[in-house]
Amino acid sequence: MRTLRSFSLIAAFAAALTVAPASQAAEVIFGTEGVFTASGTSTLDLGGGNLLQFFGEGLNLVNADPTSQATFGEFDTSLITSPVNIPIVTGFTLTILQLSPAPTGDPDVVFSGTISGTIRIDNSGAFLQFDGPLSQSIASVIGPVTYSILSGDSFTPGRVNINPSTTNGGRSTIAGLVTVIPEPSSIVLAGLAAPLVLIVRARRSAAKA
């Protein structure tokens, strides 16, 4: 009777472990590049020596377990010194290129948006508004890797307020989120490992009883 009760408990525990999601931390290596549509480069000349620049992440490594916050690059207005407002209207594209885990299809995703508003040395009403979708995935050897725009300034998803040069050194960061979703087969195999060990122990206990 004791043996049957033990088998019942072990079977229930094994079933729970089989369907439970397995933790699967993964190192993700990627780089980013930003381009202003009006210039075709990462630098936008606003005239009079005033430059708006974007610095991408040349090489960024995050440990997604299963998610990790990340920086996708930053705007730099330190070279904007005009005392009067300068209008800005331009499209902007952010490209994220994945190096690891190895992509099994397209190795990059592109987020696009529009920069608008005005800016001067000590004040800014300029901002980037990304278009949807704000999450895109890259297929890889371990499963989909999803990149999401996390910035939501002024309580607006996908918005990045651009600081003037007198605030935060003129730097404005695009905040992101990296998520690794393991393949279903990986989850099932990981979940089965523990139940197999318990079954072996149960059989040994039954043999001794």
N, C-alpha and C positions, 0 to 999 in steps of 0.2 A: 504493500500500500504506500509505504514511504517512497519507494522507487518510482511508482506511477505519479505521485504528487510532484516529485522532483522533475520528472520528464515534462510534466505539464507546465511548470513554471519556466523551465529552460526554453521550451518551445515558444511560449508567449514572449519571453525576452528576446529570443532570436528573431521572431517576426518583427518586433518593434525596431530592432537594430537594422534589419534589412531595408525597411522603408525610410529610415531616418536619413537625412541628407548628410553626406560626409564633408568634413571641413577640408578644403583643398586650396591651401595658400599657393600663390603662383607669383613668380617674379615677372614683371612686365617691363620691357625696355622699349621706349618710343622717343621720337623727336617731333617737334612742331615747327611750322613756318607760317607766318602771316603776311599777306599781301594786300595792299591798298589798290582797289580797282583803278582809281584815278591816276596812279603812277606806275602800276605794274610791278612794284617793288615793296620792300618792307619800310621804305621811307617816303613820307608825303611832304612835299615842299609847299608850305602855305604862303610863301612870299616874304620878302624882307628878312631873309635869314632864319625864319621861323620854321622848324621842322618837327613833324610828328613821326616818331619811330616806333617800330614794333620789334621786340627781341623774342624770338622763339626759344624753345628748349632744345638745345643741340642734342642732348642725350639725357634722358630722364629714366630712372629706375624706381618702380614702386612695388611693394609687396601686397598684392591684393588677397584678402583673406575674409570673405571673397571680394570686398571692396576696399578701395584706398583713395583718399583725397590726393589730388595732384595739381600741379601748376602747368597750364598749357601755354604760358608766355605772358609778356607784359608790355603795355604801352609806356613810352617814355616821352614826356613833354618838357624835359629839362632845357631843350633848345628853343622853346617858345618864350620869347621875352617881350612880346608886344604889349604895350599898356592899354591898347584898345582891342575890342572884341574882333576876332577873326572867325568868319563862318566856315564850317566844315561840312561838306556833303560828299560822301564817297562810299562805295561798296567795300566790303572787306571779306576775305576768305581765310579761314584757318584750316591748315592741312595737318593731320596727325598721321605720321608714318610709323608703323609698328615693326620692330626688329626682332623681338622675342616676346612670347613664344612664336615660332615660325608660322607666318600666315599660310593658309592653304588656298587663298584666292587673292583678291585685291588687298595689298598691304597697307592701304591708307583709307582714311575717311576725310571728308571735307565739310566744314561748317561755314555757312555764309551768313552775312548780315549787312547792316547799313550803319555808318557812322554819321551823325548829324549833330547840329547845335553850334554854339560859339565858344571860343576859348581865348583867354588872355593870360598874362603872366600870373595874376593873382586871383583869377576866378574862371570857373569852367561850367558850362551848361552842355558840354559835348558828351556823347555817350555812344556806345556800340550796342545795337540791338540785334541779336542773332535770330534768324528765321528758324522755324521748326523743320524737322524734328531736332530736339536738343540732345538726343541720344542716338548713337550709331554704333554698329558692331563690325568687328573684323573676325572672320573665321580663322581658327588656328588649329594646330595639331592637338591641343588639349581642350578645345571647345571655343565658343564665342568669347571675345574680349570686347566689352562695351565701354565706349567713351561717352561721357555725358558732360554737358556744360552746366556747372553748378552755380555760376554767378547769377545773382538775382537782385541787383541793386535797385533801390527805390521800390522794393517789393514787386518787381517785375521779372519773371523768369527769363533768363537769357540776356539780361541787360548788364552791361559793364560801364559804369560811370568813369569818365576819363578825368583824372586829377590835373589841376594846373601845376606848373613847375614849382610853386611854393608849397605844395601839399605832398607829403610823403616822397619828397625828392622828385616829384613828377612821375612816379611809377604807379601804374594801375594794372593789377593782375587779373588774368582770366582764370578763375577757379574751376577745377574739373573733378570728375569722379571716374575711377577706373574699376570695372567690375569683371571678374572672371567667372563664367558659368561653366562648371565641368560637364562633360558629356554624360548622359544618363547611364551609359554602360559603366563609366568610372564609378558613379555613385553606387550602383548595384554591387559591383565587385568589392568595393570598400566595405559596404554594409554586410556582405556575406562572410567576411573574414572572421569577425568575432563569434557569430553563431556556430561556425564550424569548430572553433576551439571548445566552445561550451558543450557541443554534442559529443566530442571525443571524451571530455571529462565525465559526462553523464554515463557513457557506456562503460567507462572504467569503474565508476561507482556502482553500477548495476551488476557488474561482474563480481565485485567484492561482496555484494549483499547476499 
